[in-house]
Amino acid sequence: MPAVQLSPAERDALEKWAGRRKTAQGLAVRARILLRADEGASNKAMAADLSLDPATVSKWRNRFLSDRVEGLYDRPRSGAPRRIDDAQVEALVLDTPSPPRADRQRPSRRG
């Protein structure tokens, strides 16, 4: 299992992704994997702590080691080409309002 050593810039980016509520969950999980890997955690321990399959942890560790942060983004899949890119998806997620809290909703006027 190769060691992961993050640069300060990589650590900063991964901490932001892992902690920001509006980050795509897949990307946030990948960031958490690599932050734990930088601390020296084993794939098996990370998989147990994050409720993931060890193969998933291994995949993202290896992808990071070969492509660094750029390797954490989803790669294109077969089929029709995407109509929007990652930046547009992120902008849409950031612009989407959060649902109202249950204790702040107005009561229904119906029956």
N, C-alpha and C positions, 0 to 999 in steps of 0.2 A: 504494500500500500504506500504509494509515494506521498511524501509530506507536502502539505499546502502551506505556502508562506505568502501572505498578502502584503502588498505594499500599503503604505498609509492611505493613498488615494483609493485603492481597491477596497480597503476596510471601511473607509468613510462611505463609499457608494453602497456597499453591501449592508451596512448598518442602517442607512436611510431606507433602502428597499425593505429590509426586514421589519422596520419599525413603523413605516408609514401605512396608515389604514387603507389608503386608496391604491396601493400597489397591487398588481395582479397577483393572485395567491400563488400561482405556480412560481413566479419570479421571487416572491417573498420566501417561499420554502427553500428554493435553491440558494438564496442568500443566507438563510439560517444554516443550511448544510455547510456552506463554505466558512462561515464564521466559526462554527464548531470545529471544523477540520483544521483551521488555523490554530485553534487552541490545543490541538493534538488528539482530539477524540477519534476513536476508531469508527469504522463504517457501521459495525454492529451496534455500538453504543448510540451513535447518532440515529440509526434506524429505530431503535427502541424508544429513544427520547422523543423523536418527532413523529412516531407512529407511521413509519415508512418501511418499504421493503428494502433490505440491504442492497439489492441490485440497483434501485433508484438512487441511493446515496452514492454508490460506486460510479454510476453513469455520470452524475453531475460533477463529482470530484475529478474524474478523468477528462470530462469535457472542459472543465475549468483549466486543468493543467495543460491541455493542448491549445486552447483558444483564449484563455484568461476570461475577463468579464464578458467579452463579446460572445463567448460560447454558452452563456446562460440564457440567451434569448432563444425562443422557439425557432427551429429551422423550418424552411418551407416544406410543406407536405405535398404529396401527390394530389392530383385533382385540379379543379378549377383554380386559377390564380386568385389570391386575396384581392379584395376590392379596396381595403383600407390597410394602412401599415401600422406598426406598433405605436408610433407617435400619435396617430389619430385615435387609436384605441385608448391610450393613456389619457389624452385630452378629453375624450368622451367620459371616461370614468371620473376624472377630476371635476368635470362640469355637472355631473349627475348629483342632484341633491340627495341627502340622506333622508330615509323615510322618517316621518314624525314618530316621536316616542309614544308608546302606548298610553302613558299617563297624561299626554298632552293633546290627545285627539278629542275633538268635539263629539258630544253624543249625537246619535242619529236622530233626526226629526221623525223618522218613521216609527210607527207603532210600538 
